[in-house]
Amino acid sequence: MEITKHFTATTFIVHKQKVLLHLHKKLGIWIPVGGHIDRDEIPEKAALREIKEESGLDVKIYNPDKQIKMGDVKQLFRPMHILLENINQFHQHIDFIYYASAKSDKVSPQNGETKNLKWFTSDEVKELEGAPENVKALSLEAIDILKDAN
């Protein structure tokens, strides 16, 4: 049995100590914005594209690394985490997890994207039914790391 693996980019967006999640249309679970990385696309650009499509927000991706000048070599933003997620028995995602701070909490998803987006406090995340444990843990970490970003 062959298992296909696709690369994805997911971002936990924080604004004023709240994290943005959306209710996935097909799965019925609360997850952050994200999606597949297109061919020849770098992960951080995929994350920014998905953020714009799914939320319309302007964000600053959190970059824990010191930027070093290296001539014509570009230093990419290191994801906060890289996860291997089982989607079904035949398919997995290699998910680049980013954290970002938003300048505003006013969402405007593009046509065809879910309108069921909500900002959650840490306490609400802890009590949230219908969110995977990894989503809860990473939401709480993102809120903690970016608590002073706005």
SERO-4910 file (N, C-alpha, C, O; in steps of 0.05 Angstrom, whole numbers):
BEGIN
 pado doro    nc1    nc2    nc3   cac1   cac2   cac3    cc1    cc2    cc3    oc1    oc2    oc3
  Met    A     17    -24      0      0      0      0     18     25      0     35     28     18
  Glu    A     14     42    -19     29     66    -22     15     89     -7    -10     92     -9
  Ile    A     30    105      8     19    128     21     30    153      8     54    157      7
  Thr    A     12    170     -3     21    194    -16     25    215      6     11    216     26
  Lys    A     45    233      1     51    254     20     51    281      5     64    283    -16
  His    A     37    300     15     37    327      3     48    347     24     44    344     48
  Phe    A     61    368     14     71    389     31     49    410     35     36    418     15
  Thr    A     45    419     59     25    439     66     38    461     83     58    456     96
  Ala    A     25    484     84     33    506    101      9    515    117    -12    521    106
  Thr    A     12    517    143     -9    524    162      0    547    180     23    547    188
  Thr    A    -17    566    185     -9    588    202    -29    593    224    -53    596    220
  Phe    A    -19    595    249    -34    603    272    -31    633    274    -10    643    281
  Ile    A    -53    648    269    -53    677    269    -63    687    295    -84    678    305
  Val    A    -48    705    307    -55    717    333    -60    747    331    -45    761    318
  His    A    -81    756    344    -87    785    346    -98    790    375   -118    778    383
  Lys    A    -84    807    389    -92    814    417    -98    789    434   -120    788    446
  Gln    A    -80    771    434    -81    747    451   -104    728    444   -114    714    462
  Lys    A   -113    729    419   -133    710    409   -122    697    384   -107    710    369
  Val    A   -129    672    379   -120    658    355   -143    654    336   -166    649    345
  Leu    A   -138    656    311   -159    652    290   -160    623    281   -140    611    273
  Leu    A   -184    612    283   -189    585    273   -214    586    256   -230    604    258
  His    A   -216    566    238   -241    564    222   -252    535    224   -237    516    227
  Leu    A   -278    534    221   -291    508    221   -289    496    193   -301    506    174
  His    A   -273    475    190   -268    462    164   -294    452    152   -309    438    165
  Lys    A   -299    460    127   -324    454    114   -330    424    112   -352    415    117
  Lys    A   -310    408    105   -314    379    101   -310    363    127   -325    345    133
  Leu    A   -290    371    143   -283    355    167   -299    362    192   -302    346    210
  Gly    A   -310    387    192   -326    395    215   -310    399    241   -320    396    263
  Ile    A   -284    406    238   -266    411    261   -254    439    259   -252    450    237
  Trp    A   -247    450    282   -234    476    283   -204    473    278   -190    459    292
  Ile    A   -195    487    257   -166    486    250   -157    514    241   -174    531    235
  Pro    A   -131    519    240   -121    544    231   -122    546    200   -127    526    187
  Val    A   -116    569    189   -116    572    160    -91    558    149    -70    556    162
  Gly    A    -94    549    124    -71    535    112    -80    519     88   -104    518     81
  Gly    A    -61    507     74    -67    491     51    -42    480     38    -20    483     48
  His    A    -46    468     14    -25    456      0     -5    476    -11    -13    498    -19
  Ile    A     20    469    -11     41    485    -23     41    478    -53     44    455    -61
  Asp    A     39    499    -70     39    495    -99     67    488   -109     87    493    -96
  Arg    A     67    475   -132     93    468   -144    110    494   -147    100    515   -156
  Asp    A    135    492   -141    154    513   -143    149    537   -124    159    559   -128
  Glu    A    132    533   -103    126    554    -84    141    548    -58    142    525    -49
  Ile    A    153    569    -46    167    564    -20    146    564      2    125    578     -1
  Pro    A    150    549     23    130    546     44    119    572     56     95    575     60
  Glu    A    137    592     62    127    616     75    109    632     55     90    646     64
  Lys    A    114    631     29     97    645      9     70    630      7     50    643      4
  Ala    A     70    604      9     45    588     10     29    596     34      4    600     32
  Ala    A     42    599     57     28    607     82     15    634     78     -8    637     85
  Leu    A     30    653     67     19    680     63     -4    680     43    -24    694     46
  Arg    A     -2    664     22    -23    662      2    -48    650     14    -70    661     10
  Glu    A    -45    629     29    -69    616     42    -81    635     63   -106    636     65
  Ile    A    -65    650     78    -76    669     97    -93    690     82   -115    696     91
  Lys    A    -83    700     60    -98    721     45   -124    709     33   -145    722     35
  Glu    A   -123    685     22   -146    672     11   -167    666     32   -191    672     28
  Glu    A   -159    654     54   -178    644     74   -187    665     95   -208    662    106
  Ser    A   -171    686     99   -178    706    119   -178    735    110   -191    752    121
  Gly    A   -163    740     89   -160    768     79   -142    785     97   -140    809     92
  Leu    A   -130    774    117   -114    789    136    -86    796    126    -74    781    111
  Asp    A    -76    819    135    -48    826    132    -34    817    158    -42    824    180
  Val    A    -13    801    154      1    790    178     31    793    175     42    799    154
  Lys    A     44    790    198     73    788    198     80    760    209     73    754    232
  Ile    A     93    744    193    101    718    202    123    720    223    143    735    219
  Tyr    A    120    706    245    140    706    266    164    690    256    161    667    247
  Asn    A    187    702    259    212    689    250    231    688    274    242    709    282
  Pro    A    235    664    286    252    662    309    282    664    303    298    666    322
  Asp    A    289    664    278    317    663    270    329    691    265    315    708    254
  Lys    A    354    695    272    369    719    265    374    717    235    383    696    225
  Gln    A    369    739    220    374    739    192    404    745    187    415    764    198
  Ile    A    416    729    171    445    731    165    448    737    135    436    723    118
  Lys    A    463    757    128    468    764    100    486    743     88    508    737     99
  Met    A    478    731     66    493    709     53    495    713     23    493    693      8
  Gly    A    499    738     14    501    742    -15    475    737    -29    454    747    -21
  Asp    A    476    720    -50    451    715    -65    435    691    -55    417    683    -69
  Val    A    443    680    -32    428    658    -20    407    670     -1    413    687     16
  Lys    A    382    662     -5    360    672     11    355    654     35    352    630     32
  Gln    A    354    666     59    347    651     83    317    650     86    304    671     87
  Leu    A    306    627     87    277    623     90    269    625    119    285    621    137
  Phe    A    244    632    124    233    632    151    231    603    160    219    586    146
  Arg    A    242    597    183    240    570    194    212    567    206    204    583    222
  Pro    A    198    545    198    172    541    211    176    535    241    198    526    250
  Met    A    156    541    257    157    535    285    157    505    290    170    495    309
  His    A    143    490    273    141    461    275    138    450    247    129    464    229
  Ile    A    146    425    243    139    410    219    126    384    228    138    368    243
  Leu    A    101    380    220     86    357    229     80    338    206     78    346    183
  Leu    A     79    312    213     69    292    194     41    284    204     37    273    225
  Glu    A     21    291    187     -7    288    194    -20    266    177    -18    267    153
  Asn    A    -33    248    190    -48    227    176    -75    238    168    -92    244    185
  Ile    A    -79    241    141   -105    251    131   -124    227    128   -147    229    136
  Asn    A   -115    206    117   -129    180    116   -108    158    113    -84    164    114
  Gln    A   -116    133    110    -97    111    110    -79    112     85    -58     98     85
  Phe    A    -85    128     65    -69    129     40    -56    156     36    -41    159     17
  His    A    -60    175     54    -50    202     49    -41    216     74    -54    215     95
  Gln    A    -18    230     72     -7    245     95      0    273     85      6    278     62
  His    A      1    292    104     11    319     99     37    323    115     38    316    138
  Ile    A     57    334    102     81    344    115     76    374    118     78    389     99
  Asp    A     68    382    143     57    409    147     77    427    160     87    423    183
  Phe    A     84    449    146    101    470    157     83    489    173     65    502    162
  Ile    A     88    490    199     71    506    217     85    533    223    107    534    234
  Tyr    A     70    554    217     80    581    222     62    595    243     39    587    246
  Tyr    A     73    615    256     58    633    274     60    661    261     80    668    250
  Ala    A     38    676    264     38    703    252     21    721    270      2    712    283
  Ser    A     27    747    269     11    766    283     -4    783    262      7    790    241
  Ala    A    -30    788    268    -47    804    250    -49    832    260    -49    837    284
  Lys    A    -51    851    241    -54    879    248    -83    886    256    -88    906    269
  Ser    A   -101    869    248   -130    873    252   -143    846    257   -132    825    251
  Asp    A   -167    847    268   -183    823    271   -206    821    251   -223    804    253
  Lys    A   -207    839    232   -228    840    212   -222    822    189   -205    827    172
  Val    A   -235    799    189   -230    779    168   -248    784    144   -271    794    146
  Ser    A   -238    777    120   -253    779     95   -244    757     76   -228    762     58
  Pro    A   -254    732     81   -245    710     64   -254    714     35   -275    726     30
  Gln    A   -239    703     16   -246    705    -12   -270    687    -18   -277    670     -2
  Asn    A   -283    692    -40   -306    676    -49   -298    647    -50   -277    640    -60
  Gly    A   -316    630    -40   -311    601    -40   -297    591    -15   -297    567    -10
  Glu    A   -287    609      2   -274    601     27   -295    602     49   -315    615     47
  Thr    A   -289    587     71   -308    587     93   -311    614    105   -292    630    107
  Lys    A   -336    620    113   -342    645    127   -342    640    157   -346    659    173
  Asn    A   -339    615    165   -340    608    194   -313    610    207   -300    589    214
  Leu    A   -303    635    210   -278    640    223   -284    653    250   -303    668    253
  Lys    A   -267    646    270   -272    657    297   -245    661    312   -227    644    309
  Trp    A   -244    682    327   -221    687    344   -226    675    372   -247    679    383
  Phe    A   -206    660    382   -209    646    408   -188    655    428   -165    658    421
  Thr    A   -196    659    452   -177    664    474   -165    638    483   -174    617    474
  Ser    A   -144    639    499   -131    615    509   -152    597    524   -152    573    520
  Asp    A   -168    610    541   -188    594    556   -208    581    538   -216    558    542
  Glu    A   -216    595    517   -235    584    497   -223    560    482   -236    541    477
  Val    A   -197    563    475   -183    541    461   -183    516    479   -188    494    469
  Lys    A   -177    520    504   -175    497    522   -202    482    524   -202    457    527
  Glu    A   -224    496    522   -251    484    525   -263    477    498   -285    466    497
  Leu    A   -249    482    476   -261    480    449   -266    451    442   -248    434    440
  Glu    A   -291    445    437   -299    419    426   -295    419    396   -299    439    383
  Gly    A   -287    396    386   -283    394    357   -258    407    346   -257    416    323
  Ala    A   -237    407    363   -210    416    354   -190    394    361   -190    385    384
  Pro    A   -174    385    343   -154    365    349   -135    375    371   -131    399    374
  Glu    A   -123    357    386   -105    364    408    -81    380    398    -72    398    412
  Asn    A    -70    373    374    -47    388    364    -55    417    358    -39    435    362
  Val    A    -80    421    349    -89    449    343    -91    464    369    -84    488    370
  Lys    A   -102    452    390   -104    465    416    -76    473    426    -71    495    435
  Ala    A    -57    453    426    -31    458    437    -16    480    422     -3    497    434
  Leu    A    -17    479    395     -3    499    379    -17    527    381     -3    547    380
  Ser    A    -43    527    384    -57    553    388    -48    566    413    -42    590    414
  Leu    A    -46    551    434    -38    561    460     -9    571    459     -2    592    470
  Glu    A      9    556    445     36    564    443     38    590    427     54    608    434
  Ala    A     23    592    405     24    616    388     15    641    403     27    662    401
  Ile    A     -7    638    419    -17    660    435      4    668    455      9    692    459
  Asp    A     17    649    467     38    656    487     62    670    474     71    690    485
  Ile    A     72    659    452     95    671    439     89    699    428    106    717    430
  Leu    A     65    703    417     58    728    404     41    746    422     28    765    411
  Lys    A     40    742    448     23    757    466     29    787    466     11    803    471
  Asp    A     53    795    460     61    823    460     64    834    432     74    857    428
  Ala    A     55    819    411     59    828    384     40    850    375     46    864    356
  Asn    A     17    853    388     -3    874    379     -6    895    400    -21    914    396
***
